[in-house]
Amino acid sequence: MRSAYRMRIVDGMDVHGKDRIWVLKLSKDPKEPTRQYYKDVEMQMEAKKWATQFNKTGTPKQVDFIAAQVVILIDRPAKPTCTMEKYVEGEYVKYNDNWAWCDDKRNTPQAFSHYTWEASRNTLLVCDLQGVGDCWTDPQIHTIDGRGFGKGNAGLQGIRQFLSKHKCNGICRALKLPSVSGQQKVNDFGTQWGAAIRQKEQQQKQQQKQQRRNLPPPPPADRRQPVEKEAPAAPVGVGITIDGGAADGILLPLIVVSVKAASPAAISGKVQRGDFIVQVGDVPVQGATVAECKKLILGTPGTEVILHLQRGIKVHSARLLRAPGQQHPSTRKRKQEYHEAAQAALNGKGKDTDCMTVAAERPAKQARPPAAPVTDKENAHENKTPAVDVTGGKAAPNMRPRVPPVQGNVAGMPRMPGQGYGAFVI
């Protein structure tokens, strides 16, 4: 929390009139570390950069953030550190906070927060907008990994809470921002600027329909026997395993949990465990499931796929060549031995191996006497159905055979490679 003081510059700066009035902000906590003030100024200047980019889209209202700076009061006891920015005259209004509240009376502030989420490729969101008109101050930035930008950075949880309550308005639709919550502003017909853009889009659609009507008819179909085409190659990936995504109503980032050795991802050196996948090619994957992301990455062998990854607060791209995964020689050998032992056991010619033990080849140590028949009356709690006399092959209504225990390590067979538990290896 900050205490704001109105300050007037008397001497030391070449300013005149209203430019002499500034706002001084000092933390209420006397133990506030000095670096926190620098982080606040850094966050406000980062928000100012996104405001400049937002204005380039041609929005009807231009927005801006007041430039801030760090000052040290050397004439005061303990020489306190604080931030300073110019005073803006007018009514001070708060438009949204850093969690889930927003004031829907205006469209521009809410559209700006939504725009920063999409323009940053789903890596950060600028919120907690407040100020005079469209000149704002004291913003808060949430990043997907929760790093940087002060103690108010709530990370992915803060982003999820804000977007879950956001209602797209006319400016969001005019900028073609995808709806993140499926909610639309009630009784909102958009701004005149947005209406003009929609009217232009409708005209373009009508022109395209007219052009299709004026096209010549297609040539007659070739009635010759169709040529048999080769079956398409099975889709392959780049050798990474991903987790997270949207599941059971919970939205988590798609994260790389492992990189297979000698795979295209490992050879490139640009994909590491812990990287967030924010985009595949030209398609953002925010809100996608693991299966949907897998479909985007898989493709024809020999083709390229571009992954946009976030590591920390930086986003980089990795151009990877799809290639089938190569099994390690030892893995192929173990699989071959396993299948040979299983086939030999089925044919009755197997020997004791590490995979299974064939009970048929083990000599009986001592012949057991024939099992005494057990009546249903004695075991009514176990089984009441008629059993089959294995020796005579006839149905015995009051008898069921005793089955000798199966020898061997069949139940404890080792799990072979490839028999995973649902991990998506792409």
Residue pairs with C-beta under 8 A, 6 or more apart in sequence:
1 27
1 28
1 29
2 25
2 26
2 27
2 28
2 83
2 138
3 25
3 26
3 27
3 28
4 23
4 24
4 25
5 23
5 24
5 25
5 26
6 21
6 22
6 23
6 24
6 87
7 21
7 22
7 23
7 24
7 84
8 20
8 21
8 22
9 15
9 20
9 21
9 22
10 20
18 87
18 89
19 86
21 86
21 87
22 84
22 85
22 86
22 87
23 84
23 85
23 86
23 87
24 71
24 82
24 83
24 84
25 82
25 83
25 84
25 85
26 80
26 82
27 36
27 37
27 82
34 81
36 150
36 151
37 70
37 81
37 82
37 83
38 70
39 148
39 149
39 150
40 68
40 83
40 150
41 68
41 69
41 70
41 83
42 149
43 139
43 140
43 141
43 149
43 150
44 65
44 66
44 67
44 68
44 137
44 138
44 139
45 65
45 67
45 68
46 126
46 141
46 149
47 65
47 126
47 136
47 139
47 141
48 64
48 65
48 67
50 112
50 115
50 116
50 119
50 120
50 126
51 63
51 64
51 65
51 112
51 136
53 119
54 63
54 112
54 115
54 116
54 119
55 62
55 63
57 115
57 175
58 193
59 108
59 111
59 171
59 175
59 193
60 108
60 171
60 191
60 192
60 193
61 108
61 134
62 134
63 108
63 109
63 112
63 134
63 135
63 136
64 134
64 135
64 136
65 135
65 136
65 137
65 139
66 85
66 86
66 88
66 131
66 135
66 136
66 137
67 85
67 86
68 83
68 84
68 85
68 137
69 83
69 84
69 85
70 81
70 82
70 83
70 84
71 81
71 82
71 83
71 84
72 79
72 80
72 81
72 82
73 79
73 80
73 81
73 82
85 137
88 131
88 132
88 135
88 137
89 132
90 132
90 133
91 132
92 130
92 131
92 132
93 103
93 130
93 131
93 132
94 103
94 129
94 130
95 102
95 103
95 106
95 109
95 110
95 129
95 130
95 136
96 102
96 103
96 109
96 110
96 113
96 127
96 128
96 129
96 162
97 127
97 128
98 127
98 128
98 140
98 142
98 152
98 154
98 158
98 162
99 154
99 158
99 161
99 162
100 161
100 162
100 164
100 165
101 165
102 109
102 110
102 165
102 166
103 109
104 110
104 167
104 169
104 185
107 169
107 170
107 171
107 172
107 185
107 188
107 191
108 134
108 171
109 129
109 136
110 166
110 167
110 169
110 172
111 169
111 171
111 172
111 175
111 177
112 126
112 129
113 125
113 126
113 127
113 129
113 162
113 166
114 163
114 166
114 168
114 172
114 177
114 180
115 172
115 175
115 177
116 124
116 125
116 126
117 124
117 125
117 159
117 163
117 180
118 177
118 178
118 284
121 278
121 279
121 284
121 308
121 315
122 144
122 278
122 279
122 284
122 286
123 143
123 144
123 278
123 310
123 313
123 315
124 141
124 142
124 143
124 144
124 313
125 141
125 142
125 158
125 159
125 162
125 163
126 139
126 140
126 141
127 139
127 140
127 141
127 142
127 158
127 162
128 138
128 139
128 140
128 152
129 136
129 139
130 136
130 137
130 138
131 137
131 138
140 149
140 150
140 152
140 153
141 148
141 149
141 153
142 149
142 153
142 154
142 155
142 156
142 158
142 159
142 162
143 149
143 153
143 155
143 313
144 155
144 156
144 159
144 253
144 276
144 278
144 310
145 155
145 156
145 276
145 310
145 312
145 313
146 153
146 154
146 155
146 156
147 153
147 312
147 313
148 313
154 161
156 252
156 253
160 251
163 180
163 181
164 181
165 181
165 183
166 180
166 181
166 183
167 181
167 183
167 184
167 185
167 186
168 177
168 179
168 183
168 184
168 185
169 184
169 185
169 188
169 190
170 185
170 188
170 189
170 190
170 191
170 194
170 195
171 190
171 191
171 193
171 194
172 179
173 190
173 194
173 198
174 190
174 191
174 193
174 194
174 197
174 198
178 284
180 287
189 195
190 198
232 300
233 300
233 301
235 298
235 299
235 300
235 322
236 298
236 299
236 300
236 301
236 322
236 323
236 324
236 325
237 294
237 297
237 298
237 322
237 325
237 425
237 426
238 263
238 264
238 265
238 271
238 297
238 305
238 307
238 320
238 321
238 322
238 323
238 426
239 259
239 260
239 262
239 263
239 264
239 265
239 266
239 323
239 325
239 425
239 426
240 256
240 258
240 259
240 260
240 263
240 265
240 271
240 297
240 425
240 426
241 256
241 257
241 258
241 259
241 260
241 423
241 424
241 425
241 426
242 254
242 255
242 256
242 257
242 277
242 290
242 293
242 294
242 424
242 426
243 254
243 255
243 257
243 290
243 424
244 252
244 253
244 254
244 255
244 290
245 251
245 252
245 253
245 254
245 285
245 288
245 289
245 290
245 292
245 293
246 252
246 287
246 288
246 289
247 289
247 290
251 287
253 276
253 277
253 278
253 286
254 276
254 277
254 285
254 288
254 290
254 293
255 274
255 275
255 276
255 277
256 271
256 272
256 273
256 274
256 275
256 276
256 277
256 309
257 273
258 273
259 265
259 266
259 271
259 272
259 273
260 266
260 325
260 425
262 326
263 323
263 325
264 320
264 321
264 322
264 323
265 271
265 318
265 320
268 318
268 319
268 320
270 309
270 316
270 317
270 318
271 307
271 309
271 318
271 320
272 311
274 311
275 309
275 310
275 311
276 309
276 310
276 311
277 285
277 293
277 307
277 308
277 309
278 284
278 285
278 286
278 308
278 309
278 310
278 315
279 285
279 307
279 308
280 293
280 296
280 297
280 305
280 306
280 307
280 308
281 296
281 305
281 306
283 296
285 292
285 293
285 296
290 424
291 424
294 424
294 426
296 305
297 305
297 307
297 426
298 322
298 426
299 305
299 322
300 322
301 322
301 323
301 324
302 321
302 322
302 323
303 321
303 322
304 319
304 320
304 321
304 322
305 319
305 320
305 322
306 317
306 318
306 319
306 320
307 317
307 318
307 320
308 315
308 316
308 317
309 315
309 316
309 317
309 318
325 425
327 417
331 417
334 416
334 417
335 416
335 417
335 418
337 353
337 355
338 355
338 416
341 350
341 353
341 355
341 356
342 355
342 356
344 350
344 351
344 358
345 356
345 358
348 358
348 360
350 356
350 358
350 361
351 358
351 361
352 358
352 361
354 414
355 413
355 414
356 408
356 409
356 410
356 413
357 407
357 408
357 409
357 410
358 408
359 406
359 407
359 408
362 407
368 404
370 391
371 401
371 402
373 396
373 398
373 399
373 400
374 399
374 400
374 402
375 398
375 399
376 383
376 384
376 398
376 400
383 400
386 395
386 396
386 397
386 398
386 400
387 395
387 396
387 399
387 400
387 401
388 394
388 395
388 396
388 400
388 401
389 395
389 396
389 399
389 401
390 401
